[in-house]
Amino acid sequence: MAVNEVAGNIETHLCTYSLLKEWLVQNADAELIDIKYSADETEDMVLVIYRKEE
């Protein structure tokens, strides 16, 4: 990726931790950039940042 390339092809997906594996299987070809995890007493959430296919 060129340094000056715009981030127009970056996507995010927000889901619960329990649904993460299913999403990863369904999107096995996605180029993952980062995965962020957050939790409290009642919920756990995962934000997947990935490069969208062109």
Distance bins in CASP14 RR format, pairs under 12 A and 6 or more apart:
PFRMAT RR
TARGET T0000
AUTHOR 0000-0000-0000
RMODE 2
METHOD distances of the structure
MODEL  1
1 7 0 0 0 0 1 0 0 0 0 0 0
1 8 0 0 0 0 0 1 0 0 0 0 0
1 9 0 0 0 0 1 0 0 0 0 0 0
1 10 0 0 0 0 0 1 0 0 0 0 0
1 31 0 0 0 0 1 0 0 0 0 0 0
1 33 0 0 0 0 0 1 0 0 0 0 0
1 51 0 0 0 0 1 0 0 0 0 0 0
1 54 0 0 0 0 0 1 0 0 0 0 0
5 51 0 0 0 0 0 1 0 0 0 0 0
5 54 0 0 0 0 0 1 0 0 0 0 0
7 33 0 0 0 0 1 0 0 0 0 0 0
7 49 0 0 0 0 0 1 0 0 0 0 0
7 50 0 0 0 0 0 1 0 0 0 0 0
7 51 0 0 0 0 1 0 0 0 0 0 0
7 52 0 0 0 0 0 1 0 0 0 0 0
8 51 0 0 0 0 1 0 0 0 0 0 0
8 52 1 0 0 1 0 0 0 0 0 0 0
8 54 0 0 0 0 0 1 0 0 0 0 0
9 30 0 0 0 0 0 1 0 0 0 0 0
9 31 0 0 0 0 1 0 0 0 0 0 0
9 33 0 0 0 0 0 1 0 0 0 0 0
9 49 0 0 0 0 0 1 0 0 0 0 0
9 50 0 0 0 0 1 0 0 0 0 0 0
9 51 1 0 1 0 0 0 0 0 0 0 0
9 52 1 0 1 0 0 0 0 0 0 0 0
9 53 0 0 0 0 1 0 0 0 0 0 0
9 54 1 0 0 1 0 0 0 0 0 0 0
10 30 0 0 0 0 0 1 0 0 0 0 0
10 31 0 0 0 0 1 0 0 0 0 0 0
10 32 0 0 0 0 0 1 0 0 0 0 0
10 33 1 0 0 1 0 0 0 0 0 0 0
10 34 0 0 0 0 0 1 0 0 0 0 0
10 48 0 0 0 0 0 1 0 0 0 0 0
10 49 1 0 0 1 0 0 0 0 0 0 0
10 50 1 0 0 1 0 0 0 0 0 0 0
10 51 1 0 0 1 0 0 0 0 0 0 0
10 52 1 0 0 1 0 0 0 0 0 0 0
10 53 0 0 0 0 0 1 0 0 0 0 0
10 54 0 0 0 0 0 1 0 0 0 0 0
11 23 0 0 0 0 0 1 0 0 0 0 0
11 27 0 0 0 0 1 0 0 0 0 0 0
11 30 0 0 0 0 1 0 0 0 0 0 0
11 31 0 0 0 0 0 1 0 0 0 0 0
11 32 0 0 0 0 0 1 0 0 0 0 0
11 33 0 0 0 0 1 0 0 0 0 0 0
11 47 0 0 0 0 0 1 0 0 0 0 0
11 48 0 0 0 0 1 0 0 0 0 0 0
11 49 1 0 0 1 0 0 0 0 0 0 0
11 50 1 0 1 0 0 0 0 0 0 0 0
11 51 1 0 0 1 0 0 0 0 0 0 0
11 52 1 0 1 0 0 0 0 0 0 0 0
11 53 0 0 0 0 1 0 0 0 0 0 0
11 54 0 0 0 0 0 1 0 0 0 0 0
12 23 0 0 0 0 0 1 0 0 0 0 0
12 30 0 0 0 0 0 1 0 0 0 0 0
12 32 0 0 0 0 0 1 0 0 0 0 0
12 33 0 0 0 0 1 0 0 0 0 0 0
12 34 0 0 0 0 1 0 0 0 0 0 0
12 35 0 0 0 0 0 1 0 0 0 0 0
12 36 0 0 0 0 1 0 0 0 0 0 0
12 45 0 0 0 0 0 1 0 0 0 0 0
12 46 0 0 0 0 0 1 0 0 0 0 0
12 47 1 0 1 0 0 0 0 0 0 0 0
12 48 1 0 0 1 0 0 0 0 0 0 0
12 49 1 0 1 0 0 0 0 0 0 0 0
12 50 1 0 0 1 0 0 0 0 0 0 0
12 51 0 0 0 0 0 1 0 0 0 0 0
12 52 0 0 0 0 0 1 0 0 0 0 0
13 19 0 0 0 0 1 0 0 0 0 0 0
13 20 0 0 0 0 1 0 0 0 0 0 0
13 22 0 0 0 0 0 1 0 0 0 0 0
13 23 1 0 0 1 0 0 0 0 0 0 0
13 24 0 0 0 0 1 0 0 0 0 0 0
13 26 0 0 0 0 0 1 0 0 0 0 0
13 27 1 0 0 1 0 0 0 0 0 0 0
13 30 0 0 0 0 1 0 0 0 0 0 0
13 32 0 0 0 0 0 1 0 0 0 0 0
13 33 0 0 0 0 0 1 0 0 0 0 0
13 34 0 0 0 0 0 1 0 0 0 0 0
13 35 0 0 0 0 1 0 0 0 0 0 0
13 36 0 0 0 0 0 1 0 0 0 0 0
13 45 0 0 0 0 0 1 0 0 0 0 0
13 46 0 0 0 0 1 0 0 0 0 0 0
13 47 1 0 0 1 0 0 0 0 0 0 0
13 48 1 0 1 0 0 0 0 0 0 0 0
13 49 0 0 0 0 1 0 0 0 0 0 0
13 50 1 0 0 1 0 0 0 0 0 0 0
13 52 0 0 0 0 0 1 0 0 0 0 0
14 20 0 0 0 0 0 1 0 0 0 0 0
14 23 0 0 0 0 1 0 0 0 0 0 0
14 35 0 0 0 0 0 1 0 0 0 0 0
14 36 0 0 0 0 1 0 0 0 0 0 0
14 37 0 0 0 0 0 1 0 0 0 0 0
14 38 0 0 0 0 1 0 0 0 0 0 0
14 43 0 0 0 0 0 1 0 0 0 0 0
14 44 0 0 0 0 0 1 0 0 0 0 0
14 45 1 0 0 1 0 0 0 0 0 0 0
14 46 1 0 0 1 0 0 0 0 0 0 0
14 47 1 0 1 0 0 0 0 0 0 0 0
14 48 1 0 0 1 0 0 0 0 0 0 0
14 49 0 0 0 0 0 1 0 0 0 0 0
15 21 0 0 0 0 1 0 0 0 0 0 0
15 22 0 0 0 0 1 0 0 0 0 0 0
15 23 1 0 1 0 0 0 0 0 0 0 0
15 24 0 0 0 0 1 0 0 0 0 0 0
15 26 0 0 0 0 0 1 0 0 0 0 0
15 27 0 0 0 0 0 1 0 0 0 0 0
15 35 0 0 0 0 0 1 0 0 0 0 0
15 36 0 0 0 0 0 1 0 0 0 0 0
15 37 0 0 0 0 0 1 0 0 0 0 0
15 38 0 0 0 0 0 1 0 0 0 0 0
15 43 0 0 0 0 0 1 0 0 0 0 0
15 44 0 0 0 0 1 0 0 0 0 0 0
15 45 1 0 0 1 0 0 0 0 0 0 0
15 46 1 0 1 0 0 0 0 0 0 0 0
15 47 0 0 0 0 1 0 0 0 0 0 0
15 48 1 0 0 1 0 0 0 0 0 0 0
16 22 0 0 0 0 0 1 0 0 0 0 0
16 23 0 0 0 0 1 0 0 0 0 0 0
16 37 0 0 0 0 0 1 0 0 0 0 0
16 38 0 0 0 0 0 1 0 0 0 0 0
16 39 0 0 0 0 1 0 0 0 0 0 0
16 42 0 0 0 0 0 1 0 0 0 0 0
16 43 1 0 0 1 0 0 0 0 0 0 0
16 44 1 0 0 1 0 0 0 0 0 0 0
16 45 1 0 0 1 0 0 0 0 0 0 0
16 46 1 0 0 1 0 0 0 0 0 0 0
16 47 0 0 0 0 0 1 0 0 0 0 0
16 48 0 0 0 0 0 1 0 0 0 0 0
17 23 0 0 0 0 0 1 0 0 0 0 0
17 24 0 0 0 0 0 1 0 0 0 0 0
17 35 0 0 0 0 0 1 0 0 0 0 0
17 36 0 0 0 0 0 1 0 0 0 0 0
17 37 1 0 0 1 0 0 0 0 0 0 0
17 38 0 0 0 0 1 0 0 0 0 0 0
17 39 1 0 0 1 0 0 0 0 0 0 0
17 43 0 0 0 0 1 0 0 0 0 0 0
17 44 1 0 1 0 0 0 0 0 0 0 0
17 45 1 0 0 1 0 0 0 0 0 0 0
17 46 1 0 1 0 0 0 0 0 0 0 0
17 47 0 0 0 0 0 1 0 0 0 0 0
17 48 0 0 0 0 0 1 0 0 0 0 0
18 39 0 0 0 0 0 1 0 0 0 0 0
18 43 0 0 0 0 0 1 0 0 0 0 0
18 44 1 0 0 1 0 0 0 0 0 0 0
18 45 0 0 0 0 0 1 0 0 0 0 0
18 46 0 0 0 0 1 0 0 0 0 0 0
19 25 0 0 0 0 0 1 0 0 0 0 0
19 26 0 0 0 0 0 1 0 0 0 0 0
19 27 0 0 0 0 0 1 0 0 0 0 0
19 44 0 0 0 0 0 1 0 0 0 0 0
19 45 0 0 0 0 0 1 0 0 0 0 0
19 46 0 0 0 0 1 0 0 0 0 0 0
19 48 0 0 0 0 0 1 0 0 0 0 0
20 26 0 0 0 0 0 1 0 0 0 0 0
20 27 0 0 0 0 0 1 0 0 0 0 0
20 32 0 0 0 0 0 1 0 0 0 0 0
20 35 1 0 0 1 0 0 0 0 0 0 0
20 36 0 0 0 0 0 1 0 0 0 0 0
20 37 0 0 0 0 1 0 0 0 0 0 0
20 44 0 0 0 0 1 0 0 0 0 0 0
20 45 0 0 0 0 1 0 0 0 0 0 0
20 46 1 0 1 0 0 0 0 0 0 0 0
20 47 0 0 0 0 0 1 0 0 0 0 0
20 48 1 0 0 1 0 0 0 0 0 0 0
21 27 0 0 0 0 0 1 0 0 0 0 0
21 28 0 0 0 0 0 1 0 0 0 0 0
21 35 0 0 0 0 0 1 0 0 0 0 0
21 46 0 0 0 0 0 1 0 0 0 0 0
21 48 0 0 0 0 0 1 0 0 0 0 0
22 28 0 0 0 0 0 1 0 0 0 0 0
22 46 0 0 0 0 0 1 0 0 0 0 0
22 48 0 0 0 0 0 1 0 0 0 0 0
23 30 0 0 0 0 1 0 0 0 0 0 0
23 32 0 0 0 0 0 1 0 0 0 0 0
23 35 0 0 0 0 0 1 0 0 0 0 0
23 46 0 0 0 0 1 0 0 0 0 0 0
23 47 0 0 0 0 0 1 0 0 0 0 0
23 48 1 0 0 1 0 0 0 0 0 0 0
23 50 0 0 0 0 0 1 0 0 0 0 0
24 30 0 0 0 0 1 0 0 0 0 0 0
24 32 0 0 0 0 1 0 0 0 0 0 0
24 35 0 0 0 0 1 0 0 0 0 0 0
24 46 0 0 0 0 1 0 0 0 0 0 0
24 48 1 0 0 1 0 0 0 0 0 0 0
24 50 0 0 0 0 1 0 0 0 0 0 0
26 48 0 0 0 0 0 1 0 0 0 0 0
27 48 0 0 0 0 1 0 0 0 0 0 0
27 50 1 0 0 1 0 0 0 0 0 0 0
27 51 0 0 0 0 0 1 0 0 0 0 0
27 52 0 0 0 0 0 1 0 0 0 0 0
27 53 0 0 0 0 1 0 0 0 0 0 0
28 50 0 0 0 0 0 1 0 0 0 0 0
28 53 0 0 0 0 0 1 0 0 0 0 0
29 50 0 0 0 0 1 0 0 0 0 0 0
29 51 0 0 0 0 0 1 0 0 0 0 0
29 52 0 0 0 0 0 1 0 0 0 0 0
29 53 1 0 0 1 0 0 0 0 0 0 0
29 54 0 0 0 0 0 1 0 0 0 0 0
30 48 1 0 0 1 0 0 0 0 0 0 0
30 49 0 0 0 0 0 1 0 0 0 0 0
30 50 1 0 1 0 0 0 0 0 0 0 0
30 51 1 0 0 1 0 0 0 0 0 0 0
30 52 0 0 0 0 1 0 0 0 0 0 0
30 53 1 0 0 1 0 0 0 0 0 0 0
31 48 0 0 0 0 0 1 0 0 0 0 0
31 49 0 0 0 0 0 1 0 0 0 0 0
31 50 1 0 0 1 0 0 0 0 0 0 0
31 51 1 0 1 0 0 0 0 0 0 0 0
31 52 0 0 0 0 1 0 0 0 0 0 0
31 53 0 0 0 0 1 0 0 0 0 0 0
31 54 0 0 0 0 0 1 0 0 0 0 0
32 46 0 0 0 0 0 1 0 0 0 0 0
32 47 0 0 0 0 0 1 0 0 0 0 0
32 48 1 0 0 1 0 0 0 0 0 0 0
32 49 1 0 0 1 0 0 0 0 0 0 0
32 50 1 0 1 0 0 0 0 0 0 0 0
32 51 0 0 0 0 1 0 0 0 0 0 0
32 52 0 0 0 0 0 1 0 0 0 0 0
33 47 0 0 0 0 0 1 0 0 0 0 0
33 48 0 0 0 0 1 0 0 0 0 0 0
33 49 1 0 1 0 0 0 0 0 0 0 0
33 50 1 0 1 0 0 0 0 0 0 0 0
33 51 1 0 0 1 0 0 0 0 0 0 0
33 52 0 0 0 0 0 1 0 0 0 0 0
34 46 0 0 0 0 0 1 0 0 0 0 0
34 47 0 0 0 0 1 0 0 0 0 0 0
34 48 1 0 0 1 0 0 0 0 0 0 0
34 49 1 0 1 0 0 0 0 0 0 0 0
34 50 0 0 0 0 1 0 0 0 0 0 0
34 51 0 0 0 0 0 1 0 0 0 0 0
35 45 0 0 0 0 0 1 0 0 0 0 0
35 46 1 0 0 1 0 0 0 0 0 0 0
35 47 1 0 0 1 0 0 0 0 0 0 0
35 48 1 0 1 0 0 0 0 0 0 0 0
35 49 1 0 0 1 0 0 0 0 0 0 0
35 50 0 0 0 0 1 0 0 0 0 0 0
36 44 0 0 0 0 0 1 0 0 0 0 0
36 45 0 0 0 0 1 0 0 0 0 0 0
36 46 1 0 0 1 0 0 0 0 0 0 0
36 47 1 0 1 0 0 0 0 0 0 0 0
36 48 0 0 0 0 1 0 0 0 0 0 0
36 49 1 0 0 1 0 0 0 0 0 0 0
37 43 0 0 0 0 0 1 0 0 0 0 0
37 44 1 0 0 1 0 0 0 0 0 0 0
37 45 1 0 0 1 0 0 0 0 0 0 0
37 46 1 0 1 0 0 0 0 0 0 0 0
37 47 1 0 0 1 0 0 0 0 0 0 0
37 48 0 0 0 0 0 1 0 0 0 0 0
38 44 1 0 0 1 0 0 0 0 0 0 0
38 45 1 0 1 0 0 0 0 0 0 0 0
38 46 1 0 0 1 0 0 0 0 0 0 0
38 47 1 0 0 1 0 0 0 0 0 0 0
39 45 1 0 0 1 0 0 0 0 0 0 0
39 46 0 0 0 0 1 0 0 0 0 0 0
END
